[in-house]
Amino acid sequence: MCCRDPAFEREGNARRESRTAGLPAGEWALRSYELAAEQVRENQRLAMPTVSVGRDLLFAALEQSFTDEEFDELCFDFGIELDEVTTEGKIIRKEKHLEEDAATEGDEEWIYKIEVPANRYDLLCLEGLARGLRVFTGKEEVPTYSLADMSSRAMLKMTVKPETSLIRPFVVCAVLRGITFTQARYNSFIDLQDKLHQNLCRKRTLVAIGTHDLDTLEGPFTYEALPPSEIKFVPLKQTKEFSAQELMEFYKSDMKLKKFLHIIESSPVYPVIYDSKRRVLSLPPIINGAHSAITLKTKNVFIECTATDLTKAKIVLNTMVTMFSQYCDQKFEVEPVEVITDGKSNVYPDLSCRTFEVDVSYINETIGVQLKPMEIVGYLYKMQLPAKVIKSGDTTKIRVTAPPTRSDVLHPCDVMEDVAIAFGFNRIEKTVPKSHTQGKEQTLNHFSDLLREQGSWMNLDFIQIALAGFTEVLTWILGSNMENFTMVNREDDKKKSVQIGNPRTSDFEVVRTSLLPGMLKTLAHNKKTPRPVKLFEVSDVVLLDSSKDVGAGNRRRLAALYCDQTSGFEVIHGLVDRVMEIVGISRCPVGQTTGYYIKPSQEPEYFTGRQANIFYQGFSIGTFGIVHPEVLQRFDIPDPCSAMELEIEPFL
């Protein structure tokens, strides 16, 4: 019995050849594995960020010590997870593949690695984590955050120039006045910026954070966009002055900063922030200036966040100032900054609270408990959500106040979830559902499987395509723009394909609009396979569709490819007829809708005069023909091929 052939699964590895070119076979395999593992780790970081905090520092902030088991239980009750207990030395030795040193382990600081929900940005640092646990355990009241009372004239001002709309149009600012840093606080301050850059800021593409020693600067400030040659300054941790152009070349060898260069490198103008004396604060999102670098002695911190997404910029700024305003002389007080854009003035940060009204019945019914309104209020307060009971006719509701730290609360379901966490998932009584349902495979997936496997459909016997001598392949749904269009003689009109923003590699630039390029590339990487080669795939393509709520839709297609010393057009033609036969669709005269028929076509990927469109119920559902020699040449395939590709959803 034929199945997925391992020989063709090597096609996936070929996708990485641009990053493994020239390596010996063993190193090539190892590097490919490392790249795959890197992507897995990246996905894990975005799904559940891990916060590393010193155990002793955390216990000091909590004013209580725990055993590892006790703290693990506290984390679970709070809705987070203690992932690992380790030491800094262990982490370094693990990264460098060194042997464990039992002699020094006892002298090293213990580190707790804690997994937090991806949308809880207030838990990404020691300060927010400790504050959340203290409120949860009743040791601290929910803080009230406020702006310093000052007139507009006294505020620092940031003027945004119109040219910034070409590259990075938004900026928000704030000042932490009278802050006191220790080494631990300073490290946490820097680490929070890195965590936000990785998570919410999407690697600085959406938001970039700049922090500066305000005492080294003089306002007002300007946010501008200038040609790279006109921007000159001494960057952070350097002593030499660079132009922006020179910095781009200089940082291409920097392991940390080179991955951000693509954000602005191709733009004719770069964003830059100046003070009143034309000293550069930062070149976002790449690097800050050395002149305003913060140190342990810094007392007044100026924070600026440049962005392409204003909402996320405000969340990032709120997170930074609410977490570290506890170290200011006026605790939890932040000095605002006036940002002037096109003559319009806005004051940041916005520390106002948002309110939600949630039915008590909704909370109880969704969780599966019977809590009194005041009990719900108590549980919400433990999650830093002050609330009170209100009456609305015969309905009892909870009015919840979400502070600026809880940007994750967007809907009544978020309120309900926090009640469930504070109540305790383990305390929710297990009950038998009142209704019973029986799941089954979706019709489209069942039909797709029948095309692959033997079975019956609406009293019709199916014989799988593999038994006709074809080998199934499974190719990547992402591909390069060149493979998807140019190499198959298609033009990209920007109206059909879904483009990937900031792809990690040129191999994954676009979501495929056809199965044919992937199959041709699979064949190209398996040229030594004995002829004839007969491949098929039943998978999805994605096309732009304005009628869909996400702007695009999946289409399930069947594609087949035949390669031999002759084109094998009759083999593909026969497969088309066989598929129609087993689906129960008969051939009909051209122009009728009682069955299917074929008409000559002019598709650029096929040879002129040796191709046809497949019509069913009056609509074209696919094409088959001899693949054009130019297409075969681009994929470096020496032998002629015939192929077919058709939509299968119309058959349902």
Disulfide bonds with the S-S distance in Angstrom:
none
